[in-house]
Amino acid sequence: MSAVPAGSPLVVLPTAIPSPPRGVWYLGPVPLRAYGVLMVTAMIVAVWITARRYRARGGDGELMYDVALWAIPLGIIGARIYHLITSPDAYFGPDGNPWQALEIWKGGLGIWGAIALGAVGGWISMRRAGQRLGPLADSIAPALLVAQAIGRWGNWFNQELFGGSTTVPWGLQIDAAHLPAGYVEGTLFHPTFLYECLWNLAMAALIVWADRKLVFRSGQVFALYMMAYTAGRGWIEMLRIDDAHRILGLRVNVWTSLIVFFMGAIAFLVAGRIGHSSRLTPAEHEAAMERARARQSREKGNTAETDSRAVASDEAARERLDEPDRPSDAQDSGV
């Protein structure tokens, strides 16, 4: 190896992650916020992945776009409500501003509120379509992790929810306007947004792999999501230094992660004991395909005939919702 000539400039590799200089751009008078763009991108990607996975389970992938019309708005409302309940001081405390509760573009969306009300939206839309919720939940599990991985970059643009000070080479730089009290300029912080992004992508890949190699019953794949996500969220949450309510010394979101993890473990066992198929049964598949054919015909203008076919298909499917599933041969062979 040749020596570096004396006086030659050394190449210095970056030893920190810089924060973006701005998180909003303007198209004329219209603000384009990075946080909002990332949230929309995450939703689009999640719907696309879910549609592909639901189609592979024997369902009508296009139905997922109808589900999104219910689940996304309710999920956003639930996410904001969860944030307001767990972090109320900035809005309803002594120096709080209640109107800021409406400013969701500045951050503050709690995933468990999104899951809770989003699930209600999913249940409503699937019930209207005469389909079971289980295959949808199992289809969306890795899609949620990918969406959360994308959404976490909104925290990077907003320079928020980072961890404590650190000297690791991948420490996060925070500008003076967002620097927490008591820290000097130049302090590096743990990039918790990056940790959670990488964790979520790894868990999404693991769940997809396991779903292809193993046979799961209806709801078990979603239960895996509950355990996989919270296993990472718990330790990442403990790195964060933003203000948060604590119970017995632990942040509320750490307790939430512990509770949801054990709920996921119980749900996994119960779903396995119930034994419903994670795929659509042959009857459900035929109902889904009939609905898809009716939609395609309706798009061509044959509305009178196809509307009645869709209604009849939905009613027949609803009658089968409470019937016990019989796993298909493909499910039992591990396909």
Stockholm file with secondary structure:
# STOCKHOLM 1.0

chainA/1-335         MSAVPAGSPLVVLPTAIPSPPRGVWYLGPVPLRAYGVLMVTAMIVAVWITARRYRARGGDGELMYDVALWAIPLGIIGARIYHLITSPDAYFGPDGNPWQALEIWKGGLGIWGAIALGAVGGWISMRRAGQRLGPLADSIAPALLVAQAIGRWGNWFNQELFGGSTTVPWGLQIDAAHLPAGYVEGTLFHPTFLYECLWNLAMAALIVWADRKLVFRSGQVFALYMMAYTAGRGWIEMLRIDDAHRILGLRVNVWTSLIVFFMGAIAFLVAGRIGHSSRLTPAEHEAAMERARARQSREKGNTAETDSRAVASDEAARERLDEPDRPSDAQDSGV
#=GR chainA/1-335 SS CCCCCTTCCCCCCCCEECCCSCSEEEETTEEEEHHHHHHHHHHHHHHHHHHHHHHHTTSCTTHHHHHHHHHHHHHHHHHHHHHHHHSCHHHHSTTCCGGGGGCGGGSCCCHHHHHHHHHHHHHHHHHHHTCCHHHHHHHHHHHHHHHHHHHTHHHHHHTCSCBCBCCSTTEEECCGGGCCTTCCTTCEECCHHHHHHHHHHHHHHHHHHHHHHSCCBTTHHHHHHHHHHHHHHHHHHTTBCSCCCEETTEEHHHHHHHHHHHHHHHHHHHHHHHCCBSSCCHHHHHHHHHHHHHHHHHHTTCHHHHHHHHHHHHHHHHHHTTSCCCCCHHHHTTC
#=GC SS_cons         CCCCCTTCCCCCCCCEECCCSCSEEEETTEEEEHHHHHHHHHHHHHHHHHHHHHHHTTSCTTHHHHHHHHHHHHHHHHHHHHHHHHSCHHHHSTTCCGGGGGCGGGSCCCHHHHHHHHHHHHHHHHHHHTCCHHHHHHHHHHHHHHHHHHHTHHHHHHTCSCBCBCCSTTEEECCGGGCCTTCCTTCEECCHHHHHHHHHHHHHHHHHHHHHHSCCBTTHHHHHHHHHHHHHHHHHHTTBCSCCCEETTEEHHHHHHHHHHHHHHHHHHHHHHHCCBSSCCHHHHHHHHHHHHHHHHHHTTCHHHHHHHHHHHHHHHHHHTTSCCCCCHHHHTTC
//
